[in-house]
């Protein structure tokens, strides 16, 4: 049973970060914290950070389909970031 309206503590948030790094799903994290999986997903989405990791001198590609897409030069924003 999940506790409704339970606020997440700093410790809970640290545990979420640790479990995400371990590769656990939202559902498994929620079970460990006795919370609803939706609460966990909202917490993660609300506090996520966009990473601009990429090769030096190359355009950063944040597209979710970047590894499987075969269409070239479709995206509009092609400015080079340094």
Secondary structure, DSSP 8 states (H G I E B T S, - for coil): ---TT----HHHHHHHHHHHHTT--HHHHHHHHTS-HHHHHHHHHHH--------TTS-----TTTTT----S--S------
